[in-house]
Amino acid sequence: MPLEPYRRGDAWWARGRVELDGQAITPYRRISTGASTEAGARDWIAEETVRQRRRYIIGDAPDALTFDDAVVLYPAKPAEAAKLMRILPHLTGRTVASITPKELRSLGATMMPNCATDTWWREIVTPVRSVINNAHDEGKCPPIRVRGYSSKERMEQDTARGKQSRVERTAADRDWLAKFMAHADVYNAALAAFMFETAARVGQAVQLRPRDLDLMNGRVWLAESKGHPAQWVAISRAMVVRLANLKAKRPRARSGDRTLPARVFGYASSTGMHERWRTICKNAVIPYLPPHQAGRHGFYTEMRVRQGLDPISAAKAGRWADATLPDRVYAHSDLDERKVREAVSTKKYATKKAK
């Protein structure tokens, strides 16, 4: 069936195949034309038909690849695919070579006017850049390089939306951990202690199965995460005892009646624990800290700031490949600013009034 327009919500889409002499030369597609009228959709279909026929006859030209085709080439994961589906109507039909870095950076203000520049970068710039550069790796188009948003741009957007971004995070300390554990059930208490001790990410922790525990040798097998390979991680004797006394549970899948394989801490995924943690923090009368701040941030701050461990050793123990990164991101000062001001107060050095 040749491409034909159809209405979908407030926009017009096209469905079908491009044909040449009655023969289909493209796969069946459902794609947004970016048009708000049927006439505009038909114009887009006519242009797309010419483009695809030319491509079929003479092949791809590096400057002729469309963003739609580049998306098809990209091996997107489900989360990335969802982002690209939101972006596609704004760039559909455009040749990749015509998309400029300036246009890409300004797309955030159009699509997400009430969000921070960090969100624009994560939700828009990064997916589009990945798609285009993947197509470049395939020899289909030039690469794209996009300059990050400046501090001035970030602050201007924060002012416009009336909300500050990049709020400083707080790391857990031993006092917070003790109060949390005192009011938590045995599984969440063990989970909090485990992440604080090992710097495991929450996703790695909840994935743990009984087969990942080697308690005789005092170690656990952590799955790969964010480019770091799966590996054995040593644990303390106290943690060995805690895990040995923890009976693994089989969580229920989020959909359907299936039960999943047994997990050490009883969670099917990290999304199921946040509300429970909020309740525990409320009952313990302590600030709510997300698992990442309680665990990974808490571990590094404990090692570097409170224990004084050198950055190379602390980074290695927490499995950071770049030893300079955790000092910038994961180390949080416990310093009371009032004490600093008192220490340098001129009152201490005021001279006595001459007689």
N, C-alpha and C positions, 0 to 999 in steps of 0.2 A: 504494500500500500504506500503510495507516495506521501510525502509530508503534507499534513493538513493541520490547520489551526484549530484549537479548542480552548474554551475558557476554563480557567482554574482560579477560583477566587476573584481577585481584582485584576489578575494578569492573564495574558494570552500565552499559551504554550503551543508546541508543535509535536506531533507524533507521526511515526511512520518511517519510511526509508527514502533515501535519495535514489532515483532511478536514472538509468541512461539506456535509451533504446529499449525500454521495457524491462531492463534487468536491474535488480537491486545492487547498488555499489557501496552501500553502507549498512551497518547493523540497524535493527529496529531501535528507535530512540524516542524517549519522551524528554523534552527539553524546553526550558523557558525561553521565549523570544525576547523578553524584556519589554514587550510592547503592552500598552494599556488599551489598544483598540484592535479590532480584527484586521483593519486595513494595514496597520503597522506590523501585525504578525505575518500577514501575507507578503509584505515587502521583505521581511526578514527571511521567510522561507525561500523567496526567489533568490535572494543574495546567497543564502546557504546552499541552495541547489547548484548555483553557478560555481561556488567555491569548491564544493565536494566533487563536481564533475571535472573541474580543472585539476584538482588534486589527484583524481583517479587517472587522468590522462597523462599528466606531466610529472606527477609525484609531488612530494613535499618540498616546499621552499622554506629555508630557515626563518623567513620573516612572515610566513603565511599561516603558521600554526595558531589555531584559536585557543583561547583559554579553556573552552569546553573540551577540546581534544587533549589538552595538557592534563586536565583533571582525570580523563579516562586513563591516561598513561600512568598516573600516580597511584602507587599501592597504598591507599589510605586505610588506616585503622578506623574502626567504627566512630570513635570520638572525632577524629580528623574529618571523616566523611560528613558528619553532622555539621561541622563548622563550614566546610566547603559548600554544602547545600544552601546555607544561609548567604554565602558570599556570591554564589554563582549568578543569581539574577542581576547583580550589579556589574558583572563583567562578561556575561554571556555574549557570544558572537564577536567579541573583541579579539584581535590578533595579540598574541603574547608580546610581540615586539612593540606594540602601541601602548602597553601598560607601563607607566613611568613610576619610579620610586615616590615622587611627590604625590601623584594621584593615589598611590597605595596607602601612603601615610595619612592622607586626608579622608580616606574612606571611612575611618572610624567615626569621625564627626557626623557623617551621614547615616551610618548604620546604627551606631550606639552612642548617641549624643550625651547620655547621662552616665557614661562609664569613664573610668580612668584611662590614661594613655597606656598604662601597663596592660590593661584589658584589651585595648585596641591592638597592641603588639602581639599579644598571645592569641587572640581570637581571629584576627584578620591578617595582619602582616605576615606572621610566621607561616600560616597555612598556604597563603598565596605564594610566598617566596619559595616554600618547599616544593610546590607544584611546578613552578617555572624552572627552578634549578634542577629538578629531576628530569624535566623535558630537555634541558640543556645537556645533562649527562647522557641522554639518549641521542644527542646530536640533532635535535629538532629545532632549537631556538637559542638565542643568546641568553646568558645568565642575567640575573638581576641582583643588585646590591642595594640595600635599603638602610639609610642612616637612622639610628635610633632616635626616639624623642628626647629632647633636651630637658634639663631640670626646669628651665623656664617654661617650656611647653607643658610639662607635667603640672606645674603649679598654676598656670593659667587655666588649664582644664579643671583642676580641683576647685579653683575659685568659681568657675562658671557653673559647676554642678553642685557647689556648696558642700563638698565633702572631701576630706583629706585622704589621699592614698598613701601607701607605704607606711602605715602605722607601725611603730616599733613593736616587735614581738617580745614576749616575756618567756624566759626559760624556766622550767621547773627546777626547784632545789629540793634538798632532802626533807626539809620541813613540809613543803607542799606534798611531796610524795608520801610521807608518813601519814598525813591527815587524809589524803585520798584513799590510801590503802586501808585505813582504819574504818572507813565508811563504805568500802566497795565489797562486792561479792568476791569470792575466792578467784574467779576467772579474771575479772577486771583488775584486781589487785596484782595478780601474777603478770598480767599483760603490761601494766604500767611499770612494774619493777623490771621486767624483761627489756622493754624498750629503753628505759633509763640506763640500764647497765650495758646494753650491747649497741646502742645507737641504731637499732634496726628501724627501718621505715615501717609504718603501720601496715602497709600492704604485705610486706615480708612476714611480719609477726603473725597476722591472722591466717596466712597460708600454711603455717606450720602444722604438719601432721605427725602422728606418733613415730612414723618411720624416719622423720628428720631429726630425731633426738638420739644422741649417742651419749647417754648419761654416764656410762661406765668410764668414758674418756673425757667427760666434762666439756661437751661441745654440742652445737646444733648446726644443722645445715640450712643456711639462708638462701632463698632463691635470688636470682639475678634481679637487679633493679637499677634503672637509669644508667645503663651502660656498664655497671659493675657486675662481674661474673658471679655466679652462684659459688658459695664457698662454705667451709667449716669455720665456725666462730666459737671461740672459747667462752665458757661461762663460769661463774664463781661456784664454789661449793654450796653456798646458800641457795643459789638459783637451781642447782642440780636437785637439791632436796625439795624445793618448791615445785618444780616441774614433775618430779617423781610422784608427788602426792596429788597431782592434778589429773583427774580422770577426763580423758578426751571425750568430746561430745560431737554428735553428728548434727550439724545445723540443717535447717530446712531451706530449700532453694527459695529465692525471692518470688518465683512464679511456679504454679503447679503444686503438686503434693510430694515432689521428690525430696529425698533427704540426701545430703551430700556426704562424701567420705568424712570420717572423723577428723576434727581439727583440735589442736592442743588447747586453744583458748575459746573454742565453741562458736566462733563467728564465721558466717559464710563469706562476708566481705567487710571491708573497712567502713562501708556506708552504714552498716547496721549498729555501729557502736557509739556514734556521736551523741545521740540523745541520752543514752544511758550514762555517758560520761558527764553530761550536763547535770543530770539528776544527782550523781555522786558528788560532784563539786558543790552543788547547792546544799546538800545534806551535810557536807563537811565544812560549810561556810568558808570556802576558799575560791579564788578566782577560777573561772573556767579556762582551762588551757587545752587546746586541741591536742590529740595524740602526738602530732609531729613536734609541737613545742615541748610537750611533757617529756618526750623521748629523745629525739635526735638533738634538739636544741639544749635540752637539759643535760644530756651526756657531755656535749662538748664544753658547755659553760662550766660544768662541774670539773672536768679535767683541766681546762686551761685557766679559768679565772680563780676557782676555789682551791684546786689541788696544785696548780702551778706546773703542770706537765708541759714539756716543750711542744711546739706546734707540730713538728714532724711526727713524734710518737702519738700525739692525740689524734692527728689526721689518719694515721695508719690504723689505730685501734678502732676508729669510726668508719674506716673504709672510704675515706675521701682520696681521690686520685691526685687532686691539686691541694697541696698543703696550705696554700695561701687563701683558698676560698673559705674554709670554715672560720678563720679568724675574722673575715669580713662579714659573714652572714650568721654564723651560729654561736659566736661568743657574745655574751651579754653582761654588761657591767652590773655588779651589785652595789656600786658606790652610792652612798647617800649624799646627794649634792649639797644638802644643808651643812653637812660636816666639813665639806671642802670650803664652803664660804666662811664657816666659823674659823677654820684653820688659818685662813689668810686675812681674817678681819683685822682692821687697823686698830681696833680697841685694845688688842693685846700689846700693841707697840706704842700706844699713846704715852707721851712723856708726862711726868708729874708736873703740876703747875708750879712754877718758880715762886719761892717765898719772897 
